Each structure stands twice: as C-alpha cells, then as structure tokens.
Amino acid sequence: MNAESQPTALRPFVGGRPPHLPCGPGDIQADVLLPGDPDRVRLLAGMLDDVTDFGRRREFAIVSGRYKGHPLTICSSGIGGPSTEIALVELAMLGAKRVIRIGGMSSLVDDIPTGSFVSAADAIGATGVTQLYSATPSEAQPADLELCESLCAAARSRGLAIRKGTVATTDSYYLGQDRPFRDDIDAAASQPGQLEIFRKRGAVGVDMECQVVLSVSGRIGLKAACLLGVHGNRATNDWLVDYESTQRNLLHIAGAALSQSCTTPNETKE
C-alpha cells in the first residue's frame, strides 16, 4: 500500500474510495438523485439504461446509468441527517455537482393531498447537522432556484400536481412529528405541538432530510433541490399505502428537470 492510499483517521479513504459509499473515482456522475431507501435504488435502476450497479454498503446503495440519455447516479441516503451528510460529502468528493433529494414527506395542509408532489423552495427545522454546516441555521435554507423551478415545470409537463413551498425537517419520526411513542399513550396527550410550530413558520410539509441536503450542499458547493412525494397528510390523517407509482414519478420528474435545466459542468451550452 503506497502513501497516497494509506488511510488516516482524518481522511479514511483507500485508493480514492470513501469509507462509506460502495464506489470510487470515476463511478459518480455530475448529477445525482438521493432517495432515502436503498430498496428504491433497485426499483429506479430498472428505469435507467446502461446501468452499473456498485452494490450496497450499510444504508448506501448506488447505481449509475442514463435516464433518456442523460448520465445520472442514484444513491440512497438512509434516514435522517447523519447518513445524509455522509452521502453528500462523499458524493461531492467523487465528482457530484448537482443533487436532488427524491423522497417522501407528510403534508401539513389539507390542500396538498397524498399522491401529489412538492418542490422545496427552502427548508426550516432544527437538525443537528444544519447547526454544524450553516452559518444561519435558524433561517430557511434555500434550494437552487433553477433546479426548484425546473422540477415544477417537469411535473406539470407530465400532468402531475406539484406545489412549491417550505418544508420543515426534523431529526425525529415519532415525538418530533407529534406521533405517539408508546401504544399505551393517548396520541393527543403525547403530542408537543411541533407540527403546529412548523405550520406557523410557513411549512407545508415535514420530512427528515431536506434541511440537511440544502445546508450541507450550500456549504460544500453542490447545487441542490428537493422533490418530495406526499405519502401522508397530517391535516386529514390520510396515508398513501401504495406509493410505487409516486416513486417512479419522482425519477421521471427529477430526471427531466436535470436534463432540461442548466447544463452540467461536463457539458457546454451551444
């Protein structure tokens, strides 16, 4: 093992390969989609051409391929801030330039129904990772404006309902989203009203990754946006049981937005 490939505690890379993602130099395209669930990577890989599957390590599954001719990598981020930060930093070190989180959220308002989509204009919340990466963690973390608008245009071109708005991100799935955390606790008695706090700050939905994606990307130089399928509605208590078509549409929308929006750094405008 030569000196360059010798890992250190400061930079535990071996031969250019990161310690968490199952890939190395030359494997990652400039444009990357970030679903949370590694099983969704396999689902979406079936919609790409010329696929290379790099396998899975922990919660990180990665494939690269082409969506209607456009080079694309899909990498799962796992749930929540810590694993999402790892994915973003290692992807950027391997050449990613633009990232779009594609995942699920719960709507906080009754006029954004399950099965529809939200393009996050910005994200609020109080995630631990954002406290580290943003100079203004209490303020809304903005998405890349062009990517955000391109997602809306791509969805509408397919006849899909989409809305642009603020998404709130929390590190907690249960108490932090006003869900009971024991079967013998009445839901109303256990709820601290966190969702109402988010509503008062203008959030139309809640998830566990958007604020992290936008704050980390802003710090490390990635252009980033978030496209969310509405899996639940906390205002109406509706829950989307079968969301495979929603997941497939996330790829169609994001893939079209990336290929039709500004050129990637490896391309030249004519």
Backbone as CSV, one residue per row, in Angstrom:
resi,resn,N_x,N_y,N_z,CA_x,CA_y,CA_z,C_x,C_y,C_z
1,MET,0.857,-1.195,0.000,0.000,0.000,0.000,0.889,1.240,0.000
2,ASN,0.732,2.125,-1.021,1.567,3.312,-1.067,1.029,4.393,-0.141
3,ALA,1.810,5.482,-0.032,1.456,6.525,0.930,0.127,7.175,0.585
4,GLU,-0.157,7.334,-0.726,-1.384,8.000,-1.132,-2.621,7.188,-0.775
5,SER,-2.496,5.873,-0.755,-3.657,5.038,-0.474,-3.767,4.662,0.997
6,GLN,-2.797,5.095,1.796,-2.824,4.783,3.219,-3.906,5.615,3.917
7,PRO,-4.935,4.971,4.472,-5.983,5.744,5.141,-5.492,6.323,6.460
8,THR,-6.060,7.450,6.833,-5.783,8.061,8.125,-7.105,8.335,8.815
9,ALA,-7.054,8.600,10.097,-8.276,8.928,10.818,-8.891,10.220,10.302
10,LEU,-8.034,11.141,9.825,-8.539,12.393,9.274,-9.209,12.181,7.929
11,ARG,-8.633,11.334,7.083,-9.187,11.064,5.754,-9.117,9.556,5.501
12,PRO,-10.140,8.833,5.922,-10.089,7.370,5.827,-10.495,6.830,4.453
13,PHE,-9.870,7.371,3.408,-10.083,6.893,2.039,-8.975,5.906,1.689
14,VAL,-9.314,4.878,0.921,-8.318,3.909,0.466,-8.340,3.881,-1.059
15,GLY,-7.235,4.289,-1.685,-7.182,4.307,-3.135,-8.244,5.185,-3.759
16,GLY,-8.596,6.266,-3.084,-9.624,7.171,-3.589,-11.035,6.744,-3.286
17,ARG,-11.193,5.589,-2.634,-12.522,5.085,-2.319,-12.915,5.529,-0.909
18,PRO,-14.122,6.073,-0.751,-14.536,6.588,0.556,-14.853,5.463,1.532
19,PRO,-14.936,5.771,2.818,-15.163,4.729,3.813,-16.587,4.209,3.884
20,HIS,-17.552,4.903,3.266,-18.954,4.502,3.410,-19.615,4.127,2.082
21,LEU,-19.490,4.954,1.067,-20.138,4.656,-0.209,-19.395,3.533,-0.932
22,PRO,-20.140,2.598,-1.550,-19.505,1.456,-2.214,-19.058,1.771,-3.642
23,CYS,-18.230,2.788,-3.798,-17.800,3.200,-5.132,-16.492,3.952,-5.019
24,GLY,-15.967,4.369,-6.180,-14.681,5.046,-6.169,-14.578,6.063,-7.281
25,PRO,-13.373,6.546,-7.553,-13.163,7.560,-8.581,-13.697,7.122,-9.941
26,GLY,-14.421,8.027,-10.609,-14.967,7.750,-11.931,-16.325,7.083,-11.933
27,ASP,-16.832,6.710,-10.767,-18.115,5.997,-10.703,-19.328,6.924,-10.624
28,ILE,-19.133,8.146,-10.149,-20.243,9.045,-9.859,-20.407,10.078,-10.967
29,GLN,-21.644,10.230,-11.447,-21.947,11.252,-12.440,-22.080,12.619,-11.757
30,ALA,-22.074,13.674,-12.563,-22.205,15.021,-12.016,-23.580,15.250,-11.401
31,ASP,-24.611,14.584,-11.950,-25.973,14.717,-11.447,-26.354,13.480,-10.637
32,VAL,-26.868,13.702,-9.422,-27.163,12.600,-8.506,-28.558,12.764,-7.917
33,LEU,-29.305,11.665,-7.866,-30.584,11.624,-7.163,-30.389,10.891,-5.841
34,LEU,-31.024,11.413,-4.786,-30.867,10.861,-3.440,-32.207,10.396,-2.868
35,PRO,-32.603,9.157,-3.115,-33.723,8.602,-2.353,-33.219,8.207,-0.968
36,GLY,-34.117,8.024,-0.027,-33.694,7.588,1.296,-33.478,6.091,1.380
37,ASP,-34.423,5.328,0.852,-34.463,3.881,0.996,-33.578,3.197,-0.040
38,PRO,-32.623,2.354,0.361,-31.794,1.645,-0.619,-32.594,0.732,-1.537
39,ASP,-33.727,0.218,-1.068,-34.546,-0.633,-1.931,-35.122,0.142,-3.117
40,ARG,-35.293,1.447,-2.955,-35.815,2.256,-4.055,-34.770,2.454,-5.146
41,VAL,-33.491,2.317,-4.791,-32.450,2.409,-5.811,-32.615,1.286,-6.819
42,ARG,-32.894,0.095,-6.323,-33.106,-1.049,-7.215,-34.335,-0.822,-8.099
43,LEU,-35.412,-0.300,-7.518,-36.627,-0.011,-8.283,-36.342,0.986,-9.397
44,LEU,-35.657,2.073,-9.063,-35.406,3.127,-10.037,-34.352,2.733,-11.060
45,ALA,-33.432,1.842,-10.683,-32.412,1.381,-11.628,-33.051,0.713,-12.831
46,GLY,-34.193,0.088,-12.625,-34.901,-0.563,-13.725,-35.459,0.404,-14.739
47,MET,-35.420,1.690,-14.431,-35.925,2.714,-15.340,-34.795,3.416,-16.083
48,LEU,-33.538,3.004,-15.830,-32.381,3.605,-16.484,-31.834,2.675,-17.565
49,ASP,-31.039,3.226,-18.457,-30.288,2.453,-19.440,-28.813,2.442,-19.046
50,ASP,-28.086,1.459,-19.566,-26.631,1.368,-19.357,-26.266,1.430,-17.875
51,VAL,-26.933,0.614,-17.074,-26.790,0.689,-15.615,-25.546,-0.057,-15.144
52,THR,-24.807,0.587,-14.251,-23.749,-0.069,-13.489,-24.150,-0.049,-12.025
53,ASP,-24.206,-1.226,-11.417,-24.611,-1.344,-10.016,-23.350,-1.507,-9.168
54,PHE,-23.122,-0.561,-8.274,-21.930,-0.596,-7.427,-22.177,-1.311,-6.102
55,GLY,-23.401,-1.799,-5.906,-23.695,-2.567,-4.712,-24.168,-1.690,-3.563
56,ARG,-24.088,-2.265,-2.376,-24.601,-1.585,-1.187,-23.636,-1.788,-0.020
57,ARG,-23.453,-0.718,0.740,-22.717,-0.782,1.995,-23.542,-0.028,3.039
58,ARG,-23.932,-0.735,4.092,-24.835,-0.172,5.088,-26.099,0.343,4.391
59,GLU,-26.475,1.631,4.628,-27.695,2.150,4.016,-27.468,2.752,2.640
60,PHE,-26.231,2.641,2.140,-25.886,3.299,0.886,-25.837,2.298,-0.271
61,ALA,-26.810,2.390,-1.172,-26.821,1.618,-2.415,-26.652,2.607,-3.566
62,ILE,-25.848,2.242,-4.568,-25.529,3.183,-5.645,-25.568,2.495,-7.004
63,VAL,-26.187,3.185,-7.971,-26.104,2.799,-9.371,-25.837,4.047,-10.192
64,SER,-25.220,3.867,-11.346,-25.101,4.932,-12.339,-25.662,4.407,-13.649
65,GLY,-26.239,5.291,-14.441,-26.811,4.907,-15.714,-27.222,6.144,-16.491
66,ARG,-28.184,5.947,-17.399,-28.680,7.062,-18.209,-30.196,7.097,-18.154
67,TYR,-30.727,8.283,-17.883,-32.171,8.483,-17.958,-32.465,9.245,-19.246
68,LYS,-33.034,8.549,-20.208,-33.326,9.131,-21.526,-32.078,9.807,-22.096
69,GLY,-30.949,9.133,-21.950,-29.686,9.607,-22.492,-28.873,10.470,-21.555
70,HIS,-29.466,10.939,-20.456,-28.757,11.849,-19.550,-28.044,11.055,-18.459
71,PRO,-26.713,11.234,-18.288,-25.964,10.492,-17.261,-26.459,10.848,-15.855
72,LEU,-26.628,9.811,-15.032,-27.254,10.018,-13.733,-26.752,8.964,-12.757
73,THR,-26.518,9.374,-11.518,-26.238,8.442,-10.425,-27.393,8.496,-9.437
74,ILE,-27.754,7.340,-8.889,-28.755,7.278,-7.830,-28.091,6.661,-6.611
75,CYS,-28.148,7.377,-5.492,-27.505,6.927,-4.250,-28.477,7.099,-3.100
76,SER,-28.740,6.036,-2.357,-29.616,6.163,-1.189,-28.873,6.848,-0.052
77,SER,-29.630,7.610,0.737,-29.032,8.382,1.821,-29.316,7.820,3.197
78,GLY,-30.225,6.821,3.287,-30.677,6.392,4.596,-31.631,7.413,5.184
79,ILE,-32.005,7.226,6.452,-32.961,8.101,7.117,-32.231,9.114,7.984
80,GLY,-32.572,10.394,7.815,-32.103,11.415,8.733,-30.779,12.053,8.389
81,GLY,-30.351,12.967,9.256,-29.230,13.835,8.976,-27.862,13.207,8.895
82,PRO,-27.436,12.377,9.854,-26.056,11.884,9.828,-25.705,11.097,8.573
83,SER,-26.557,10.162,8.164,-26.229,9.379,6.971,-26.349,10.217,5.703
84,THR,-27.279,11.174,5.694,-27.418,12.056,4.538,-26.176,12.929,4.373
85,GLU,-25.626,13.433,5.480,-24.395,14.221,5.412,-23.250,13.386,4.838
86,ILE,-23.127,12.150,5.285,-22.064,11.276,4.784,-22.193,11.098,3.275
87,ALA,-23.405,10.806,2.806,-23.619,10.604,1.371,-23.244,11.847,0.576
88,LEU,-23.695,13.010,1.014,-23.442,14.247,0.275,-21.955,14.565,0.204
89,VAL,-21.261,14.479,1.320,-19.840,14.835,1.342,-19.027,13.870,0.477
90,GLU,-19.290,12.579,0.607,-18.511,11.613,-0.171,-18.857,11.684,-1.652
91,LEU,-20.132,11.938,-1.983,-20.511,12.117,-3.392,-19.805,13.327,-3.997
92,ALA,-19.759,14.424,-3.254,-19.082,15.625,-3.756,-17.597,15.364,-3.975
93,MET,-16.973,14.614,-3.069,-15.556,14.296,-3.217,-15.296,13.419,-4.438
94,LEU,-16.334,12.689,-4.859,-16.197,11.805,-6.017,-16.696,12.435,-7.313
95,GLY,-17.077,13.718,-7.266,-17.383,14.421,-8.509,-18.815,14.874,-8.705
96,ALA,-19.704,14.644,-7.760,-21.075,15.132,-7.894,-21.082,16.660,-7.918
97,LYS,-21.983,17.222,-8.731,-22.110,18.677,-8.822,-23.528,19.152,-8.505
98,ARG,-24.532,18.361,-8.903,-25.933,18.717,-8.637,-26.619,17.518,-7.997
99,VAL,-27.389,17.766,-6.944,-28.098,16.682,-6.266,-29.564,17.066,-6.072
100,ILE,-30.418,16.085,-6.210,-31.837,16.279,-5.914,-32.272,15.168,-4.975
101,ARG,-32.713,15.551,-3.789,-33.335,14.573,-2.904,-34.679,14.192,-3.486
102,ILE,-34.940,12.894,-3.634,-36.257,12.412,-4.053,-36.757,11.479,-2.955
103,GLY,-37.825,11.857,-2.301,-38.298,11.057,-1.182,-39.712,11.424,-0.801
104,GLY,-40.087,11.019,0.399,-41.444,11.234,0.871,-41.528,12.293,1.949
105,MET,-42.730,12.803,2.146,-42.994,13.769,3.208,-44.443,13.634,3.620
106,SER,-44.782,14.234,4.743,-46.174,14.388,5.146,-46.576,15.836,4.932
107,SER,-47.713,16.020,4.287,-48.244,17.362,4.113,-48.786,17.874,5.442
108,LEU,-48.662,19.174,5.667,-49.193,19.798,6.868,-50.457,20.592,6.605
109,VAL,-50.874,20.637,5.352,-52.065,21.403,4.971,-52.998,20.507,4.167
110,ASP,-54.297,20.743,4.284,-55.248,19.810,3.673,-55.343,19.934,2.155
111,ASP,-54.819,21.016,1.575,-54.937,21.171,0.126,-53.724,20.645,-0.639
112,ILE,-52.826,19.908,0.037,-51.761,19.174,-0.650,-51.999,17.699,-0.344
113,PRO,-52.727,16.996,-1.217,-53.159,15.629,-0.910,-52.063,14.596,-1.127
114,THR,-52.276,13.423,-0.576,-51.356,12.318,-0.827,-51.346,12.003,-2.322
115,GLY,-50.173,11.617,-2.800,-50.013,11.325,-4.217,-49.555,12.510,-5.038
116,SER,-49.597,13.716,-4.470,-49.110,14.894,-5.183,-47.633,15.121,-4.831
117,PHE,-47.070,16.224,-5.304,-45.633,16.463,-5.155,-45.360,17.877,-4.653
118,VAL,-44.222,18.030,-3.991,-43.760,19.339,-3.523,-42.301,19.512,-3.930
119,SER,-41.991,20.667,-4.508,-40.609,21.067,-4.751,-40.256,22.080,-3.673
120,ALA,-39.309,21.731,-2.829,-38.983,22.576,-1.675,-38.237,23.832,-2.123
121,ALA,-38.861,24.986,-1.926,-38.178,26.251,-2.200,-37.090,26.484,-1.171
122,ASP,-37.366,26.047,0.056,-36.400,26.147,1.137,-36.814,25.185,2.241
123,ALA,-35.977,25.081,3.256,-36.260,24.156,4.356,-35.905,24.809,5.681
124,ILE,-36.772,24.575,6.668,-36.539,25.049,8.025,-36.421,23.830,8.932
125,GLY,-36.220,24.065,10.226,-36.136,22.970,11.174,-35.060,23.237,12.201
126,ALA,-34.643,22.166,12.850,-33.611,22.301,13.880,-32.733,21.067,13.892
127,THR,-32.297,20.617,12.725,-31.491,19.408,12.648,-30.076,19.666,13.136
128,GLY,-29.496,18.654,13.753,-28.153,18.793,14.290,-27.110,19.071,13.221
129,VAL,-27.238,18.435,12.066,-26.249,18.632,11.003,-26.278,20.075,10.502
130,THR,-27.463,20.633,10.359,-27.561,22.017,9.891,-26.916,22.983,10.867
131,GLN,-26.987,22.688,12.165,-26.327,23.533,13.162,-24.827,23.604,12.896
132,LEU,-24.268,22.545,12.316,-22.834,22.494,12.041,-22.465,23.142,10.716
133,TYR,-23.309,22.977,9.692,-22.937,23.358,8.338,-23.386,24.757,7.924
134,SER,-24.410,25.288,8.558,-24.937,26.581,8.137,-24.515,27.689,9.093
135,ALA,-24.151,28.836,8.530,-23.839,30.000,9.353,-25.108,30.620,9.935
136,THR,-26.263,30.286,9.335,-27.546,30.814,9.796,-28.544,29.658,9.945
137,PRO,-28.310,28.734,10.863,-29.133,27.527,10.961,-30.593,27.795,11.327
138,SER,-30.884,28.921,11.965,-32.271,29.213,12.331,-33.074,29.780,11.169
139,GLU,-32.397,30.156,10.090,-33.067,30.703,8.925,-33.342,29.602,7.902
140,ALA,-34.257,29.883,6.977,-34.589,28.917,5.935,-33.378,28.671,5.045
141,GLN,-33.112,27.401,4.755,-32.014,27.010,3.873,-32.562,26.906,2.444
142,PRO,-32.064,27.716,1.500,-32.670,27.780,0.165,-32.225,26.657,-0.761
143,ALA,-33.147,26.240,-1.621,-32.812,25.329,-2.711,-32.247,26.133,-3.879
144,ASP,-31.549,25.465,-4.772,-31.119,26.105,-6.007,-32.365,26.502,-6.795
145,LEU,-32.487,27.778,-7.108,-33.724,28.295,-7.700,-34.027,27.648,-9.044
146,GLU,-33.011,27.500,-9.893,-33.250,26.936,-11.217,-33.708,25.486,-11.126
147,LEU,-33.057,24.699,-10.274,-33.478,23.310,-10.116,-34.889,23.224,-9.550
148,CYS,-35.195,24.062,-8.561,-36.522,24.061,-7.956,-37.603,24.341,-8.995
149,GLU,-37.381,25.357,-9.818,-38.360,25.715,-10.850,-38.429,24.643,-11.936
150,SER,-37.284,24.052,-12.261,-37.265,23.007,-13.291,-38.063,21.786,-12.846
151,LEU,-38.015,21.455,-11.557,-38.811,20.344,-11.040,-40.300,20.616,-11.205
152,CYS,-40.718,21.838,-10.906,-42.132,22.188,-11.060,-42.555,22.080,-12.523
153,ALA,-41.725,22.601,-13.426,-42.057,22.558,-14.848,-42.116,21.127,-15.367
154,ALA,-41.181,20.291,-14.920,-41.152,18.897,-15.378,-42.382,18.134,-14.898
155,ALA,-42.804,18.379,-13.655,-44.001,17.699,-13.141,-45.240,18.126,-13.911
156,ARG,-45.377,19.411,-14.138,-46.571,19.909,-14.838,-46.614,19.421,-16.271
157,SER,-45.447,19.245,-16.890,-45.422,18.738,-18.269,-45.936,17.309,-18.350
158,ARG,-45.894,16.582,-17.220,-46.417,15.221,-17.159,-47.839,15.185,-16.596
159,GLY,-48.413,16.345,-16.364,-49.760,16.413,-15.835,-49.866,16.053,-14.365
160,LEU,-48.775,16.214,-13.613,-48.742,15.855,-12.202,-48.871,17.093,-11.322
161,ALA,-49.637,16.974,-10.256,-49.861,18.090,-9.344,-48.620,18.332,-8.502
162,ILE,-48.130,19.559,-8.522,-46.944,19.908,-7.737,-47.098,21.309,-7.185
163,ARG,-46.501,21.530,-6.039,-46.538,22.842,-5.397,-45.155,23.162,-4.861
164,LYS,-44.765,24.406,-4.972,-43.505,24.869,-4.410,-43.778,25.448,-3.029
165,GLY,-42.936,25.108,-2.046,-43.171,25.620,-0.710,-42.045,25.291,0.249
166,THR,-42.233,25.714,1.482,-41.260,25.473,2.548,-41.513,24.114,3.189
167,VAL,-40.449,23.363,3.395,-40.540,22.059,4.061,-39.792,22.152,5.391
168,ALA,-40.395,21.593,6.433,-39.744,21.527,7.742,-39.085,20.167,7.913
169,THR,-37.868,20.160,8.446,-37.122,18.922,8.653,-36.876,18.708,10.141
170,THR,-37.085,17.475,10.578,-36.868,17.130,11.981,-36.013,15.881,12.078
171,ASP,-35.263,15.758,13.155,-34.452,14.564,13.406,-35.274,13.415,13.971
172,SER,-36.542,13.672,14.278,-37.379,12.692,14.982,-38.583,12.291,14.132
173,TYR,-38.828,10.970,14.043,-40.005,10.481,13.322,-41.237,10.426,14.216
174,TYR,-41.044,10.156,15.495,-42.188,9.986,16.406,-42.493,11.271,17.166
175,LEU,-41.868,11.522,18.278,-42.233,12.683,19.086,-42.051,13.987,18.320
176,GLY,-41.021,14.089,17.505,-40.769,15.305,16.749,-41.760,15.560,15.644
177,GLN,-42.593,14.559,15.325,-43.661,14.731,14.348,-45.027,14.475,14.974
178,ASP,-45.103,14.665,16.298,-46.371,14.563,17.037,-47.030,13.194,16.910
179,ARG,-46.209,12.131,16.869,-46.749,10.779,16.857,-46.579,10.149,18.243
180,PRO,-47.501,9.303,18.667,-47.325,8.621,19.960,-46.126,7.690,19.911
181,PHE,-45.412,7.590,21.022,-44.216,6.745,21.058,-44.397,5.508,21.925
182,ARG,-45.605,5.304,22.471,-45.951,4.053,23.132,-47.418,3.769,22.866
183,ASP,-47.748,2.478,22.724,-49.134,2.117,22.432,-50.089,2.502,23.543
184,ASP,-49.603,2.589,24.764,-50.497,2.871,25.883,-50.583,4.368,26.195
185,ILE,-50.012,5.194,25.314,-50.112,6.643,25.496,-51.097,7.199,24.486
186,ASP,-52.049,7.956,24.965,-53.011,8.596,24.071,-52.258,9.580,23.164
187,ALA,-52.552,9.527,21.858,-51.822,10.349,20.898,-51.891,11.834,21.245
188,ALA,-53.069,12.310,21.583,-53.222,13.735,21.869,-52.407,14.144,23.096
189,ALA,-52.356,13.256,24.095,-51.639,13.600,25.325,-50.134,13.642,25.112
190,SER,-49.629,12.881,24.144,-48.178,12.795,23.941,-47.661,13.841,22.974
191,GLN,-48.535,14.560,22.298,-48.096,15.465,21.250,-47.676,16.824,21.805
192,PRO,-46.464,17.278,21.480,-45.999,18.571,21.971,-46.376,19.742,21.068
193,GLY,-47.050,19.479,19.925,-47.440,20.560,19.031,-46.344,21.027,18.103
194,GLN,-45.367,20.147,17.805,-44.259,20.532,16.935,-44.745,20.873,15.528
195,LEU,-45.717,20.125,15.010,-46.191,20.379,13.652,-46.857,21.743,13.540
196,GLU,-47.545,22.163,14.582,-48.163,23.482,14.551,-47.104,24.586,14.551
197,ILE,-46.000,24.345,15.227,-44.884,25.302,15.183,-44.368,25.432,13.760
198,PHE,-44.227,24.292,13.087,-43.773,24.310,11.692,-44.779,25.041,10.804
199,ARG,-46.076,24.769,10.996,-47.104,25.450,10.189,-47.021,26.965,10.370
200,LYS,-46.845,27.400,11.593,-46.784,28.841,11.870,-45.568,29.492,11.224
201,ARG,-44.546,28.708,10.950,-43.364,29.227,10.267,-43.491,29.119,8.748
202,GLY,-44.637,28.661,8.288,-44.909,28.639,6.853,-44.658,27.329,6.155
203,ALA,-44.347,26.276,6.889,-44.064,24.982,6.261,-45.344,24.322,5.770
204,VAL,-45.273,23.736,4.579,-46.412,22.996,4.028,-46.218,21.490,4.174
205,GLY,-45.031,21.072,4.614,-44.759,19.653,4.767,-43.636,19.415,5.743
206,VAL,-43.481,18.141,6.156,-42.427,17.772,7.091,-41.722,16.519,6.603
207,ASP,-40.392,16.504,6.711,-39.610,15.323,6.350,-38.414,15.226,7.300
208,MET,-37.422,14.390,6.949,-36.274,14.195,7.828,-34.924,14.452,7.159
209,GLU,-34.936,14.993,5.931,-33.662,15.180,5.221,-33.490,16.522,4.505
210,CYS,-34.557,17.218,4.129,-34.424,18.381,3.238,-33.484,19.450,3.778
211,GLN,-33.668,19.843,5.030,-32.818,20.891,5.586,-31.347,20.475,5.562
212,VAL,-31.091,19.211,5.805,-29.719,18.700,5.774,-29.160,18.760,4.363
213,VAL,-29.924,18.307,3.381,-29.462,18.337,1.988,-29.113,19.761,1.578
214,LEU,-29.968,20.712,1.897,-29.752,22.084,1.439,-28.634,22.785,2.207
215,SER,-28.537,22.556,3.511,-27.483,23.230,4.287,-26.104,22.652,3.983
216,VAL,-25.996,21.326,3.920,-24.700,20.711,3.611,-24.267,21.069,2.193
217,SER,-25.194,20.976,1.251,-24.864,21.292,-0.144,-24.405,22.735,-0.285
218,GLY,-25.081,23.647,0.420,-24.671,25.042,0.359,-23.261,25.259,0.871
219,ARG,-22.885,24.494,1.875,-21.549,24.650,2.466,-20.453,24.046,1.591
220,ILE,-20.735,22.913,0.939,-19.685,22.202,0.204,-19.717,22.466,-1.300
221,GLY,-20.652,23.316,-1.755,-20.616,23.741,-3.150,-21.435,22.928,-4.128
222,LEU,-22.386,22.147,-3.642,-23.294,21.426,-4.534,-24.525,22.274,-4.819
223,LYS,-25.041,22.201,-6.053,-26.357,22.752,-6.338,-27.375,21.701,-5.921
224,ALA,-28.386,22.102,-5.152,-29.279,21.106,-4.574,-30.733,21.550,-4.598
225,ALA,-31.604,20.566,-4.724,-33.048,20.775,-4.639,-33.658,19.527,-4.020
226,CYS,-34.926,19.637,-3.645,-35.626,18.518,-3.023,-37.002,18.352,-3.655
227,LEU,-37.270,17.155,-4.151,-38.556,16.809,-4.734,-39.187,15.734,-3.872
228,LEU,-40.372,16.014,-3.339,-40.991,15.118,-2.376,-42.364,14.661,-2.848
229,GLY,-42.580,13.349,-2.747,-43.905,12.795,-2.951,-44.650,12.797,-1.627
230,VAL,-45.919,13.150,-1.657,-46.696,13.248,-0.424,-47.224,11.868,-0.055
231,HIS,-46.608,11.266,0.962,-47.015,9.929,1.417,-48.094,9.996,2.491
232,GLY,-48.159,11.119,3.199,-49.150,11.265,4.265,-49.624,12.698,4.350
233,ASN,-50.814,12.887,4.914,-51.331,14.235,5.141,-51.742,14.343,6.600
234,ARG,-51.014,15.142,7.374,-51.273,15.232,8.804,-52.490,16.097,9.113
235,ALA,-52.945,16.886,8.157,-54.154,17.684,8.363,-55.413,16.829,8.221
236,THR,-55.382,15.857,7.293,-56.540,14.995,7.060,-56.358,13.586,7.620
237,ASN,-55.130,13.260,8.029,-54.752,11.942,8.539,-54.803,10.859,7.458
238,ASP,-54.710,11.246,6.206,-54.685,10.292,5.099,-53.272,9.727,4.942
239,TRP,-53.166,8.457,4.561,-51.877,7.780,4.390,-51.874,7.029,3.075
240,LEU,-50.817,7.226,2.270,-50.698,6.582,0.966,-50.076,5.206,1.150
241,VAL,-50.881,4.149,0.958,-50.411,2.793,1.209,-49.512,2.308,0.074
242,ASP,-49.924,2.474,-1.178,-49.159,2.020,-2.334,-48.542,3.238,-3.017
243,TYR,-47.236,3.415,-2.829,-46.616,4.614,-3.391,-45.566,4.294,-4.456
244,GLU,-45.627,3.105,-5.073,-44.642,2.794,-6.103,-44.739,3.748,-7.289
245,SER,-45.975,4.068,-7.725,-46.108,4.980,-8.862,-45.568,6.360,-8.515
246,THR,-45.749,6.777,-7.255,-45.188,8.060,-6.817,-43.670,8.031,-6.905
247,GLN,-43.045,6.931,-6.469,-41.595,6.813,-6.532,-41.092,6.844,-7.973
248,ARG,-41.791,6.171,-8.854,-41.385,6.192,-10.262,-41.502,7.595,-10.851
249,ASN,-42.553,8.301,-10.485,-42.722,9.662,-10.992,-41.662,10.607,-10.447
250,LEU,-41.150,10.338,-9.238,-40.048,11.151,-8.722,-38.848,11.100,-9.669
251,LEU,-38.536,9.901,-10.186,-37.423,9.781,-11.123,-37.740,10.486,-12.440
252,HIS,-38.955,10.301,-12.948,-39.322,10.959,-14.208,-39.205,12.477,-14.087
253,ILE,-39.717,13.034,-12.987,-39.684,14.487,-12.803,-38.248,14.980,-12.637
254,ALA,-37.507,14.356,-11.707,-36.144,14.819,-11.433,-35.217,14.590,-12.619
255,GLY,-35.361,13.447,-13.292,-34.524,13.176,-14.456,-34.750,14.193,-15.563
256,ALA,-36.021,14.529,-15.797,-36.335,15.522,-16.822,-35.822,16.897,-16.424
257,ALA,-35.960,17.243,-15.141,-35.509,18.558,-14.675,-34.002,18.715,-14.850
258,LEU,-33.242,17.678,-14.544,-31.789,17.752,-14.665,-31.352,17.828,-16.124
259,SER,-32.005,17.068,-16.981,-31.597,17.049,-18.386,-32.033,18.303,-19.129
260,GLN,-33.089,18.975,-18.648,-33.622,20.139,-19.358,-33.188,21.469,-18.747
261,SER,-32.685,21.436,-17.498,-32.256,22.678,-16.864,-30.842,23.020,-17.300
262,CYS,-30.156,23.863,-16.557,-28.833,24.315,-16.963,-27.913,23.144,-17.206
263,THR,-26.956,23.320,-18.082,-26.030,22.236,-18.402,-25.183,21.904,-17.200
264,THR,-24.782,20.641,-17.107,-23.889,20.220,-16.045,-22.480,20.708,-16.360
265,PRO,-21.578,20.676,-15.387,-20.215,21.182,-15.637,-19.479,20.432,-16.737
266,ASN,-19.932,19.232,-17.105,-19.241,18.473,-18.148,-19.797,18.761,-19.538
267,GLU,-20.803,19.665,-19.606,-21.420,19.966,-20.889,-21.185,21.427,-21.246
268,THR,-21.377,21.753,-22.505,-21.183,23.124,-22.986,-22.446,23.602,-23.666
269,LYS,-22.894,24.800,-23.306,-24.065,25.386,-23.970,-23.682,25.782,-25.383
270,GLU,-24.643,25.577,-26.276,-24.408,25.964,-27.662,-24.872,27.406,-27.895
